[in-house]
Amino acid sequence: MKKERNTVIGLFGKPASGKSMLLEAIKRQLTGWFGIPDEDIFSFSVGELLREEVKNKTPLGLRYAGR
């Protein structure tokens, strides 16, 4: 029985430092070179999540925005 392997890659950096661009390049390499289906690659951006919270005026978004 083959064991499933999970790999986690974390990208950290200042705002607008190219993390999203690097993530897209990594995803292209994983799908192209290694044949990993795009739907098997999960990614998220904390910044995008927080901006969505601010836009929706949730308690977390208001706290993050300093209101």
C-alpha positions in Angstrom: 0.0 0.0 0.0 1.5 3.3 -1.1 1.4 6.1 1.5 0.1 9.5 0.5 2.6 12.3 1.0 1.6 15.9 1.8 4.0 18.7 1.3 3.5 22.2 2.7 5.3 25.2 1.3 5.1 28.5 3.2 6.0 31.9 1.5 6.6 34.8 3.8 7.6 38.3 2.9 6.7 42.0 3.0 3.6 43.3 1.2 4.1 43.5 -2.6 7.3 41.5 -2.4 6.2 38.9 -5.1 4.8 36.1 -3.0 1.7 35.6 -5.2 3.8 35.7 -8.3 6.2 33.1 -6.9 3.3 30.9 -5.8 1.9 30.9 -9.4 5.3 30.0 -10.7 5.6 27.1 -8.2 2.1 25.9 -9.1 3.0 25.9 -12.9 6.1 23.9 -12.2 4.2 21.3 -10.0 1.6 20.8 -12.7 4.0 20.9 -15.6 7.0 19.0 -14.4 5.4 16.7 -11.9 2.0 16.3 -13.4 0.2 17.2 -10.2 -3.4 18.3 -11.0 -4.1 21.9 -10.3 -7.1 21.0 -8.2 -4.8 19.1 -5.8 -2.8 22.2 -5.0 -4.4 24.3 -2.3 -3.2 27.9 -1.6 -4.4 30.9 0.2 -3.2 34.4 1.1 -3.7 35.8 4.5 -3.7 39.3 3.0 -6.5 38.4 0.6 -8.5 36.8 3.4 -8.1 39.9 5.6 -9.0 42.3 2.8 -12.2 40.3 2.2 -13.0 40.6 5.9 -12.5 44.4 5.8 -14.7 44.6 2.7 -17.5 42.6 4.4 -17.1 44.7 7.6 -16.9 41.6 9.8 -15.7 42.0 13.4 -12.3 40.7 12.4 -12.2 43.0 9.4 -13.1 46.1 11.4 -10.5 45.2 14.0 -7.8 44.7 11.3 -8.8 48.0 9.7 -8.5 49.7 13.1 -12.1 50.8 13.4 
